[in-house]
Amino acid sequence: MRQLILLCSLPLLVGCATTKTGLAPEDVSAASAKGDDVIWTDAASVEAQCNAALEAGRAVRDTIVRESASDQDVIRGFDNLSLAIDETYGWTQLMFSVHPDKVIREAAQGCEKSLSKFLNDVSLDRALYEAAGGVDGEQLEGLAKRVHEHQMRDFRRSGVSKNEETRARLAELHAEMVELGQSFQKNVLADVRSVKITDAGRLNGLPQDFIDAHAPDDDGTITLTTNYPDFFPIQTYAQDSALRKDLYEQFMQRAYPANGEVLLSLLKKRHEYATLLGYPSWAAYVTEDKMIGSAEATDAFIGQIASIARPRMEADLKLLLKRKQQDDPKADAIQVWDRFYYVGKVREADFGFDSRTVRPYFPYEQVRTGILDLYGELFGLRFVQDKDADVWHESVEAFDVYTGEQHVARFFLDMHPREGKYQHAAMFPIQTGLEDGRMPIAALVCNFPDPSKGDGKALMEHKQVVTYFHEFGHLIHHLLATRGDYVKLAGINVEWDFVEAPSQILEEWAWDTDVLQRFAKHVDTGEPIPAEMVKKMRDAEEFGLGANVMRQVFYTAYSFYLHHRDPTSLVLDDYTDEIFRDFSPYPRFDGSYVYANFGHLIGYSAIYYTYQWSLAISKDLFTRFQSAGLLDPVVAKHYRESILEPGGTRDAADLVRTFLERESNLDAYKKWLTE
Ligand SMILES: [Zn+2]
């Protein structure tokens, strides 16, 4: 059960993908160290803050490379580089995504580009590399040693130690890869396709509001596009299988053929980049600094999860086919355009669950209060709303976080849609907290129903409640990870393939009857959600799990093996056929071009595996709560201290081992998929 595609926050990705940031403690103003909110009101102040951060960063750089710098100065200097732009970078990414004023959004975007360029320059700065290389790592201790090791690793991975010609080629390749990635995404976004129908009866099965919103035009034509608000309802509800198929076909043809060329070109650049740095493939390069550690381990992991998910997938497909044969006795396979539709039909028939029936138990404000109470109790925190806070939009709420009487963190909730705002759900780290009292700050940005609109009830879908639990998990992680005094090792600066585990695990609470009954009370009657209803909801959710996970395994394999070979003689269609044959629950159909529109091939490249990897870890971590109780204070405290608070001060594998008191394994993941 649970959502399988979990939105990782945008800044998180950037944070994990790049060497993060920089300000010497002496350059941090007293105000920002305490974490004053930065609410920009004009473009000039964005630019002023941006320039100040860049100037501070450059000043730190000069202190690192000066001849008299001691080893300690150098190590501290590298972290100060991060500190110099930490807060500005955080606000910039947030404001670019949420500020109601387009002028500020654009100024923030401009600042983000300058800061990213600064970071990239730092990673290729020969003088900085020599300063770091001159440090005697053996003499360092504790976190300083770790900071140095990471710095040297990142320098090695950036190619700064290579000769001038190679460095120039790497820089060229880097720029070309960015360009190609942007073209790929642009081509997908721009290519909105559609299916036109003239018989309104073909919309049978769709909710009335959908039908009303798709009235025929003057010529009697109804247009259905490949955009999500049309695509998913058609796939889920349309009884007309030819209509589902036609729209799916259009969906899978987006950006074809243009992106075939773009992708091949990108794969070749990535391969050249990795081999210039001495790696056998791009997959070997991008897995090296992750928890999984190597391409070999990733290959083995894909084999393991495929064999775990396959039997359950086969059972699911059998049931789905049986249901499909009631409509079409000659059917001999479940096609990809059948999957949402028949999963829905079986859930309805076998579990009698209708997701609309639970919505009255989840009015937005009750859910928010319920989550704050729960997380407060679990992690020993107190949340106090700051009603006088300066915020960027009237609907945004600010909270101060206390442990006992101590003010330890601050966060914002920007939870409802509005024009020009980021459209998904994400946690934005704003300021990284440290043990010396530098306060962690973050924001949650979501698009949940708005109590200031309509009848004011703002009823949520249960899957939105799950998303709330998930994103709040990221928030708590960032706010509690303040151990040590190095920004680079605090907050969610953990291995990319671990970062989802602390949020995925908290989704489990959103499926627990006792937890739900604390706050899920009927909006009209005040009755807590019936246990029976929660059980139905869980059972319904679990049906189709095998096919869903196997579909994720397919994407995982697709993204990995594409980057684990020399692309010179690669034929995308042959490769696609092969991966479909080996991993896909549904056959490939003519005219489907996953390589032209699978957007994760850009941001995640070879490492789509991270979703299942961190999910497997979260299942393993959760076993401790399962046996002790979801609200057990001892386990929760142990979890807080051994998983959340250390942030990146230790390897994620170490944190997991400390909490579990053994190595992590796939047993819990397997149990989840087989029982
Ligand atoms: Zn996430």
Residues whose N, C-alpha, C, O or C-beta is under 5 A from the ligand:
A	BS01	ZN	L6 L7 C8 S9 E500 S503
